[in-house]
Amino acid sequence: MKTRIKELRLEKKLTQQALAKQLGINQTSLSKIECGASTPDALLLADLSRFFHVTTDYILLLSEERLAADSLLADNMCNLKKYQHLITIYQKMTQKQQGDFYNFLCSMLGMSDDL
């Protein structure tokens, strides 16, 4: 387990301090976990799993499968809800507001606003 957490942290190019802050723990605790002197409790394990988008089994070295189908489905459903909300907002705009919004997005992304 100690190597998986460190591997995942390094993949995201995070320092121990940065990851510890994201998880709401101190850097010393994370360091102890990464070197095997301590083990994360169930809540921290779940937080690590969500943060890195991997299964708890992957973190615990019980599986080589990084993502569970349930995780992917949950992420997709969350994104779908966000998109639906944005569409609802867009539909409430006047035609001019929609045009201005479209042009704004195109300029932010450095894209041509040609349809």
PyMOL commands that place a pseudoatom at each C-alpha (Angstrom):
pseudoatom trace, name=CA, resn=MET, resi=1, chain=A, elem=C, hetatm=0, pos=[0.000, 0.000, 0.000]
pseudoatom trace, name=CA, resn=LYS, resi=2, chain=A, elem=C, hetatm=0, pos=[2.764, 2.427, 0.820]
pseudoatom trace, name=CA, resn=THR, resi=3, chain=A, elem=C, hetatm=0, pos=[4.120, 2.357, -2.721]
pseudoatom trace, name=CA, resn=ARG, resi=4, chain=A, elem=C, hetatm=0, pos=[0.711, 2.777, -4.369]
pseudoatom trace, name=CA, resn=ILE, resi=5, chain=A, elem=C, hetatm=0, pos=[-0.095, 5.982, -2.512]
pseudoatom trace, name=CA, resn=LYS, resi=6, chain=A, elem=C, hetatm=0, pos=[3.315, 7.421, -3.300]
pseudoatom trace, name=CA, resn=GLU, resi=7, chain=A, elem=C, hetatm=0, pos=[3.041, 6.309, -6.944]
pseudoatom trace, name=CA, resn=LEU, resi=8, chain=A, elem=C, hetatm=0, pos=[-0.353, 7.945, -7.299]
pseudoatom trace, name=CA, resn=ARG, resi=9, chain=A, elem=C, hetatm=0, pos=[0.852, 11.131, -5.622]
pseudoatom trace, name=CA, resn=LEU, resi=10, chain=A, elem=C, hetatm=0, pos=[3.895, 11.347, -7.887]
pseudoatom trace, name=CA, resn=GLU, resi=11, chain=A, elem=C, hetatm=0, pos=[1.762, 10.699, -10.987]
pseudoatom trace, name=CA, resn=LYS, resi=12, chain=A, elem=C, hetatm=0, pos=[-0.178, 13.840, -10.113]
pseudoatom trace, name=CA, resn=LYS, resi=13, chain=A, elem=C, hetatm=0, pos=[3.102, 15.676, -9.446]
pseudoatom trace, name=CA, resn=LEU, resi=14, chain=A, elem=C, hetatm=0, pos=[2.034, 16.485, -5.901]
pseudoatom trace, name=CA, resn=THR, resi=15, chain=A, elem=C, hetatm=0, pos=[4.245, 16.988, -2.896]
pseudoatom trace, name=CA, resn=GLN, resi=16, chain=A, elem=C, hetatm=0, pos=[3.363, 15.247, 0.328]
pseudoatom trace, name=CA, resn=GLN, resi=17, chain=A, elem=C, hetatm=0, pos=[2.443, 18.653, 1.742]
pseudoatom trace, name=CA, resn=ALA, resi=18, chain=A, elem=C, hetatm=0, pos=[0.042, 19.396, -1.129]
pseudoatom trace, name=CA, resn=LEU, resi=19, chain=A, elem=C, hetatm=0, pos=[-1.663, 15.996, -0.943]
pseudoatom trace, name=CA, resn=ALA, resi=20, chain=A, elem=C, hetatm=0, pos=[-1.915, 16.151, 2.837]
pseudoatom trace, name=CA, resn=LYS, resi=21, chain=A, elem=C, hetatm=0, pos=[-3.603, 19.546, 2.563]
pseudoatom trace, name=CA, resn=GLN, resi=22, chain=A, elem=C, hetatm=0, pos=[-6.110, 18.178, 0.009]
pseudoatom trace, name=CA, resn=LEU, resi=23, chain=A, elem=C, hetatm=0, pos=[-6.915, 15.287, 2.339]
pseudoatom trace, name=CA, resn=GLY, resi=24, chain=A, elem=C, hetatm=0, pos=[-7.095, 17.397, 5.501]
pseudoatom trace, name=CA, resn=ILE, resi=25, chain=A, elem=C, hetatm=0, pos=[-4.245, 15.587, 7.248]
pseudoatom trace, name=CA, resn=ASN, resi=26, chain=A, elem=C, hetatm=0, pos=[-0.758, 16.678, 8.192]
pseudoatom trace, name=CA, resn=GLN, resi=27, chain=A, elem=C, hetatm=0, pos=[2.291, 15.926, 6.067]
pseudoatom trace, name=CA, resn=THR, resi=28, chain=A, elem=C, hetatm=0, pos=[3.910, 13.835, 8.803]
pseudoatom trace, name=CA, resn=SER, resi=29, chain=A, elem=C, hetatm=0, pos=[0.937, 11.448, 8.851]
pseudoatom trace, name=CA, resn=LEU, resi=30, chain=A, elem=C, hetatm=0, pos=[1.094, 11.067, 5.076]
pseudoatom trace, name=CA, resn=SER, resi=31, chain=A, elem=C, hetatm=0, pos=[4.843, 10.473, 5.217]
pseudoatom trace, name=CA, resn=LYS, resi=32, chain=A, elem=C, hetatm=0, pos=[4.356, 7.691, 7.789]
pseudoatom trace, name=CA, resn=ILE, resi=33, chain=A, elem=C, hetatm=0, pos=[1.701, 6.078, 5.588]
pseudoatom trace, name=CA, resn=GLU, resi=34, chain=A, elem=C, hetatm=0, pos=[3.888, 6.266, 2.481]
pseudoatom trace, name=CA, resn=CYS, resi=35, chain=A, elem=C, hetatm=0, pos=[6.867, 4.670, 4.220]
pseudoatom trace, name=CA, resn=GLY, resi=36, chain=A, elem=C, hetatm=0, pos=[4.732, 1.943, 5.836]
pseudoatom trace, name=CA, resn=ALA, resi=37, chain=A, elem=C, hetatm=0, pos=[5.106, 3.105, 9.438]
pseudoatom trace, name=CA, resn=SER, resi=38, chain=A, elem=C, hetatm=0, pos=[1.368, 3.759, 9.635]
pseudoatom trace, name=CA, resn=THR, resi=39, chain=A, elem=C, hetatm=0, pos=[-1.774, 2.692, 7.809]
pseudoatom trace, name=CA, resn=PRO, resi=40, chain=A, elem=C, hetatm=0, pos=[-4.657, 4.917, 6.743]
pseudoatom trace, name=CA, resn=ASP, resi=41, chain=A, elem=C, hetatm=0, pos=[-7.998, 4.440, 8.441]
pseudoatom trace, name=CA, resn=ALA, resi=42, chain=A, elem=C, hetatm=0, pos=[-11.051, 3.528, 6.375]
pseudoatom trace, name=CA, resn=LEU, resi=43, chain=A, elem=C, hetatm=0, pos=[-12.165, 7.150, 5.925]
pseudoatom trace, name=CA, resn=LEU, resi=44, chain=A, elem=C, hetatm=0, pos=[-8.762, 8.252, 4.680]
pseudoatom trace, name=CA, resn=LEU, resi=45, chain=A, elem=C, hetatm=0, pos=[-8.591, 5.243, 2.391]
pseudoatom trace, name=CA, resn=ALA, resi=46, chain=A, elem=C, hetatm=0, pos=[-11.950, 6.232, 0.897]
pseudoatom trace, name=CA, resn=ASP, resi=47, chain=A, elem=C, hetatm=0, pos=[-10.742, 9.845, 0.514]
pseudoatom trace, name=CA, resn=LEU, resi=48, chain=A, elem=C, hetatm=0, pos=[-7.580, 8.658, -1.259]
pseudoatom trace, name=CA, resn=SER, resi=49, chain=A, elem=C, hetatm=0, pos=[-9.662, 6.460, -3.549]
pseudoatom trace, name=CA, resn=ARG, resi=50, chain=A, elem=C, hetatm=0, pos=[-11.941, 9.360, -4.509]
pseudoatom trace, name=CA, resn=PHE, resi=51, chain=A, elem=C, hetatm=0, pos=[-9.077, 11.822, -4.873]
pseudoatom trace, name=CA, resn=PHE, resi=52, chain=A, elem=C, hetatm=0, pos=[-7.049, 9.585, -7.176]
pseudoatom trace, name=CA, resn=HIS, resi=53, chain=A, elem=C, hetatm=0, pos=[-10.093, 8.053, -8.917]
pseudoatom trace, name=CA, resn=VAL, resi=54, chain=A, elem=C, hetatm=0, pos=[-8.968, 4.512, -8.197]
pseudoatom trace, name=CA, resn=THR, resi=55, chain=A, elem=C, hetatm=0, pos=[-10.502, 1.645, -6.278]
pseudoatom trace, name=CA, resn=THR, resi=56, chain=A, elem=C, hetatm=0, pos=[-9.603, 1.055, -2.655]
pseudoatom trace, name=CA, resn=ASP, resi=57, chain=A, elem=C, hetatm=0, pos=[-8.499, -2.426, -3.724]
pseudoatom trace, name=CA, resn=TYR, resi=58, chain=A, elem=C, hetatm=0, pos=[-5.962, -0.798, -6.044]
pseudoatom trace, name=CA, resn=ILE, resi=59, chain=A, elem=C, hetatm=0, pos=[-4.556, 1.289, -3.187]
pseudoatom trace, name=CA, resn=LEU, resi=60, chain=A, elem=C, hetatm=0, pos=[-4.439, -1.801, -0.947]
pseudoatom trace, name=CA, resn=LEU, resi=61, chain=A, elem=C, hetatm=0, pos=[-2.574, -3.786, -3.674]
pseudoatom trace, name=CA, resn=LEU, resi=62, chain=A, elem=C, hetatm=0, pos=[-5.491, -6.233, -3.884]
pseudoatom trace, name=CA, resn=SER, resi=63, chain=A, elem=C, hetatm=0, pos=[-6.132, -5.435, -7.536]
pseudoatom trace, name=CA, resn=GLU, resi=64, chain=A, elem=C, hetatm=0, pos=[-4.353, -4.071, -10.561]
pseudoatom trace, name=CA, resn=GLU, resi=65, chain=A, elem=C, hetatm=0, pos=[-7.623, -2.571, -11.822]
pseudoatom trace, name=CA, resn=ARG, resi=66, chain=A, elem=C, hetatm=0, pos=[-7.407, 1.141, -11.188]
pseudoatom trace, name=CA, resn=LEU, resi=67, chain=A, elem=C, hetatm=0, pos=[-10.971, 2.183, -11.912]
pseudoatom trace, name=CA, resn=ALA, resi=68, chain=A, elem=C, hetatm=0, pos=[-14.192, 0.496, -10.986]
pseudoatom trace, name=CA, resn=ALA, resi=69, chain=A, elem=C, hetatm=0, pos=[-17.089, 0.668, -13.406]
pseudoatom trace, name=CA, resn=ASP, resi=70, chain=A, elem=C, hetatm=0, pos=[-19.166, 2.202, -10.611]
pseudoatom trace, name=CA, resn=SER, resi=71, chain=A, elem=C, hetatm=0, pos=[-16.656, 5.046, -10.260]
pseudoatom trace, name=CA, resn=LEU, resi=72, chain=A, elem=C, hetatm=0, pos=[-16.714, 5.782, -13.958]
pseudoatom trace, name=CA, resn=LEU, resi=73, chain=A, elem=C, hetatm=0, pos=[-20.498, 5.736, -13.999]
pseudoatom trace, name=CA, resn=ALA, resi=74, chain=A, elem=C, hetatm=0, pos=[-20.705, 8.045, -10.972]
pseudoatom trace, name=CA, resn=ASP, resi=75, chain=A, elem=C, hetatm=0, pos=[-18.250, 10.509, -12.558]
pseudoatom trace, name=CA, resn=ASN, resi=76, chain=A, elem=C, hetatm=0, pos=[-20.189, 10.466, -15.822]
pseudoatom trace, name=CA, resn=MET, resi=77, chain=A, elem=C, hetatm=0, pos=[-23.480, 11.046, -14.001]
pseudoatom trace, name=CA, resn=CYS, resi=78, chain=A, elem=C, hetatm=0, pos=[-21.973, 13.968, -12.084]
pseudoatom trace, name=CA, resn=ASN, resi=79, chain=A, elem=C, hetatm=0, pos=[-20.720, 15.523, -15.328]
pseudoatom trace, name=CA, resn=LEU, resi=80, chain=A, elem=C, hetatm=0, pos=[-24.071, 14.918, -16.996]
pseudoatom trace, name=CA, resn=LYS, resi=81, chain=A, elem=C, hetatm=0, pos=[-25.852, 16.814, -14.213]
pseudoatom trace, name=CA, resn=LYS, resi=82, chain=A, elem=C, hetatm=0, pos=[-23.435, 19.732, -14.634]
pseudoatom trace, name=CA, resn=TYR, resi=83, chain=A, elem=C, hetatm=0, pos=[-24.000, 19.801, -18.398]
pseudoatom trace, name=CA, resn=GLN, resi=84, chain=A, elem=C, hetatm=0, pos=[-27.767, 19.655, -17.951]
pseudoatom trace, name=CA, resn=HIS, resi=85, chain=A, elem=C, hetatm=0, pos=[-27.583, 22.578, -15.524]
pseudoatom trace, name=CA, resn=LEU, resi=86, chain=A, elem=C, hetatm=0, pos=[-25.499, 24.622, -17.957]
pseudoatom trace, name=CA, resn=ILE, resi=87, chain=A, elem=C, hetatm=0, pos=[-27.961, 23.898, -20.768]
pseudoatom trace, name=CA, resn=THR, resi=88, chain=A, elem=C, hetatm=0, pos=[-30.853, 25.008, -18.557]
pseudoatom trace, name=CA, resn=ILE, resi=89, chain=A, elem=C, hetatm=0, pos=[-29.075, 28.285, -17.806]
pseudoatom trace, name=CA, resn=TYR, resi=90, chain=A, elem=C, hetatm=0, pos=[-28.264, 28.795, -21.500]
pseudoatom trace, name=CA, resn=GLN, resi=91, chain=A, elem=C, hetatm=0, pos=[-31.885, 28.185, -22.484]
pseudoatom trace, name=CA, resn=LYS, resi=92, chain=A, elem=C, hetatm=0, pos=[-33.041, 30.898, -20.071]
pseudoatom trace, name=CA, resn=MET, resi=93, chain=A, elem=C, hetatm=0, pos=[-30.828, 33.495, -21.813]
pseudoatom trace, name=CA, resn=THR, resi=94, chain=A, elem=C, hetatm=0, pos=[-32.089, 35.835, -24.479]
pseudoatom trace, name=CA, resn=GLN, resi=95, chain=A, elem=C, hetatm=0, pos=[-30.884, 35.220, -28.019]
pseudoatom trace, name=CA, resn=LYS, resi=96, chain=A, elem=C, hetatm=0, pos=[-28.434, 38.132, -27.687]
pseudoatom trace, name=CA, resn=GLN, resi=97, chain=A, elem=C, hetatm=0, pos=[-27.097, 36.785, -24.385]
pseudoatom trace, name=CA, resn=GLN, resi=98, chain=A, elem=C, hetatm=0, pos=[-26.628, 33.365, -25.984]
pseudoatom trace, name=CA, resn=GLY, resi=99, chain=A, elem=C, hetatm=0, pos=[-24.683, 34.948, -28.855]
pseudoatom trace, name=CA, resn=ASP, resi=100, chain=A, elem=C, hetatm=0, pos=[-22.515, 36.984, -26.482]
pseudoatom trace, name=CA, resn=PHE, resi=101, chain=A, elem=C, hetatm=0, pos=[-21.930, 33.920, -24.327]
pseudoatom trace, name=CA, resn=TYR, resi=102, chain=A, elem=C, hetatm=0, pos=[-20.947, 31.828, -27.340]
pseudoatom trace, name=CA, resn=ASN, resi=103, chain=A, elem=C, hetatm=0, pos=[-18.510, 34.502, -28.548]
pseudoatom trace, name=CA, resn=PHE, resi=104, chain=A, elem=C, hetatm=0, pos=[-17.061, 34.808, -25.050]
pseudoatom trace, name=CA, resn=LEU, resi=105, chain=A, elem=C, hetatm=0, pos=[-16.448, 31.061, -24.810]
pseudoatom trace, name=CA, resn=CYS, resi=106, chain=A, elem=C, hetatm=0, pos=[-14.850, 30.991, -28.262]
pseudoatom trace, name=CA, resn=SER, resi=107, chain=A, elem=C, hetatm=0, pos=[-12.527, 33.853, -27.328]
pseudoatom trace, name=CA, resn=MET, resi=108, chain=A, elem=C, hetatm=0, pos=[-11.584, 32.163, -24.031]
pseudoatom trace, name=CA, resn=LEU, resi=109, chain=A, elem=C, hetatm=0, pos=[-10.671, 28.978, -25.871]
pseudoatom trace, name=CA, resn=GLY, resi=110, chain=A, elem=C, hetatm=0, pos=[-8.926, 30.772, -28.733]
pseudoatom trace, name=CA, resn=MET, resi=111, chain=A, elem=C, hetatm=0, pos=[-11.376, 29.319, -31.215]
pseudoatom trace, name=CA, resn=SER, resi=112, chain=A, elem=C, hetatm=0, pos=[-12.996, 30.867, -34.224]
pseudoatom trace, name=CA, resn=ASP, resi=113, chain=A, elem=C, hetatm=0, pos=[-16.596, 31.824, -33.544]
pseudoatom trace, name=CA, resn=ASP, resi=114, chain=A, elem=C, hetatm=0, pos=[-17.680, 30.615, -36.982]
pseudoatom trace, name=CA, resn=LEU, resi=115, chain=A, elem=C, hetatm=0, pos=[-20.445, 28.037, -36.814]
for i in range(1, 115): cmd.bond("trace and resi %d" % i, "trace and resi %d" % (i + 1))
show_as sticks, trace
zoom trace
